[in-house]
Amino acid sequence: MSTQTRINGFTAWMNVRLLEVNGHVNNVLRDLFQGKNMKLLLESFTGKPIKRFESLDDLTQQQIITRVEWFVEEMKRHDILPQSLHINCRSIALQNRDHVLDLLWNIISHDLQFTWERSNQLIHTDDKVVCSVPFKWTPVTQPPEKKQPGPRPAFSLLGRLDALSNKAHSEDPQERITLSDKTEKNPFPGETLTESFLYIVLIYSRG
């Protein structure tokens, strides 16, 4: 994939993220560091205003580095980025293309996972099922604080799918449908319900 294709795709993704706040960017590499775009992107994930984080305009280079550090800190605190992920905030503040794109890809991966978890509900043929849990990117309230935060376990989409498949195959289908996600993450409203659609699909796929 060419760099320009990545820039175009990441720009479109960020505009989806900024829809609720009427924000818009033309080029994510450039516009992320202009005005309040970085602040608005962060708030679209946390669902709450970040008072210490305002516009990046007219700031010194060191001040921009500090804001990028705040951005990464909040993303990790809300489990958008893995705790173990190393981010070179200085290179990002200097708008190094590769570092900025890598950071954005790690954030986009969170949204891809979120969409994947909801996909079996969203493609359902029953309108009542599709509308049972609204698809909403931004949480309404701040997720509860963790009392003892620790390193976030590495997440493997394929690994989790395999684990769910094994569970679907071994358990009695008449048992209550529940899923236990071993990864530490903040549940979205209706998470248990939407995951049950995935569980049902896996039961039938195993035949």
N, C-alpha and C positions, 0 to 999 in steps of 0.2 A: 504494500500500500504506500503510495507516494505521500510525502509530507503535506502537500497541498490538500490531498484528499482527507487526511487526518484533520487538518485545520478546519476544513469545510464541515466535516462531520461533527467535530467537537463544538464548533460554533453553533450548529443547529441544535445540538443537545443542550448547550447552555441557554439558548433562547427558550427552549421548552421549560427549563428550570426557572427562568425569570418571568414566565407568563403571568404568574399571580401577582407580581409586583410591577407589572407593566415595564419591565426592563428589556433591553435589546442590545445585542452586540453585533458588529459586522465582521470582526476578526478576533477570535478568542485570544490569540497570542498578544495582540496589542491592547484590546479593550478591557481585558481582565485587570490591567494595571491602571485603568483610567477611572476617575470618579469613584462611585460606590459599588462598582460591579462585583468586586471580590467580596465585599461585605454582604451584598444581596444574595450572592451565590451561597455563601455560608449560612445565611439566615433561612434559605430555602430548604436546607437540610436540618437545621436545629429547630425551626419553628418558633424562634424567639429572637428579639432584637439583641444585637451585640453592641452595647453602649460604648465600649472602648474602641470600637472599630468604625471609623468613618471613611471619608474620601481619601484616596491615595494621592490626589493632586497636591502639588506644592510641598511635598514632603522631601526630606533629605534621603539619601540612599540608605543610611542606617535606620531611619524610621520605617522605610518600606520593608527592610529586612525584618524588623520587629513585627510589623503587621503580618507578614507572611508566616512568621513563627506562630503568631496568635491563631492564624487561619488553620495551620496544620495541627496545632494543639487542640483546637475545638473539634476539628474533624476526627481526631483520634479519641477524644473524650466521649464523643457520641457514636463511636464505633463505625464511622464511615470509612476511615482508614485504619488498617491494622496497626496495633501498638508497636509491633516489631519493625514496621516499614521505615527505612532510613530515607529522610527527605533533606536534600541540600537546599535549605531555605535561602542561602546567599545566592546560589546560582539561579534560583527561581526569581528572586527579587531583581537580579540583573537581567532577567528575561531571556535566559538561555533557552533556546527553542526546545532542545531535547528534554531538558529537565522539566520544563513547564508541561510539555505534552505527556511525559511520563506521570506527572502528578495528576493531570486531568484524567488519564486513562485509569488510574487506580480509583479515582472517584466515580468515574463512569461505570466501572465494574460493579460497584455497589448498587447502582441503579439497574444494571442488567440482572443482577441476582434478585433484586426486588421484583422486577417484571417477571422473571422466570418463576418465582414462587406464586405469582398471581395468575400465570398464563392459563392454567387448567380451569380456573373460574371464568376468566375473560372470554374464552372461546366456547363456553357452554352454550347449548342451543336454547336453554330456558332463560328468558329475559329476567325472571325473578331471581334466578341464581346469579346471573351476571351483575345485577344491581344490588345484591344482598350486602356487599361490602364495597363502598365507593373506592375507586382507584384514585388515590390522592398522594402526590409526591411529598408535600410538605406536612409534617405532623402538626396537629392543632395545638398541642401543649408540649412543653419540654419533657423528654423522657426522664424517669426517676434516676436519681444519682445512685451509683453503685457504692456500697459501703467499703468493699475491699477490691478496688480495681487491680487487675493483673494483666499480664501479656495475653493478647488475644490469640487463641489457637489458629494455626494456619487453616484456611478454609479451602476445601476441595469440592467443587460442584459435583464432579463425577463420583468422588468418594461418598458423598452424602446420598446421591441418587442410588448407588449400589447398596448402601446400608438400608435405605428405605425399601428397595426391591427385596432384599433378604427378609426384612421384617414382614413385608406384605405376603411373602411366600410361606413363612413359618407360622404366622399367627392365625387364629381362627377369625374368619371374616365377620362372624357374628359379634365379636367383641367390639366394644366402643372404639370408635376411630379417634385416636389421639396421636400426636407426634411429639417427640422430645428432641429438640435441636440442641446438640452438644456444644455448638458454637455460642459464644457470648455476644449477643446483639440485642438491640432494643426492638421488641415486637411492635409491629404496626397494628392499628385497630383491625380486628377480624382475622388476625394471623392464623389462629387455630382453625377457623372455618375454611379459609382459603387453602391451607395445607391439607385439609381433609380431602379436597378435590384431587390433589396429587396422589394421595394415598389410595383413593378409590381407583384411579386410573392404573396404578401399579398393581393392585389386586387383580384387576381384569386382564392386564397385560401378561400376568404370570399364568393366567388360565387355570 
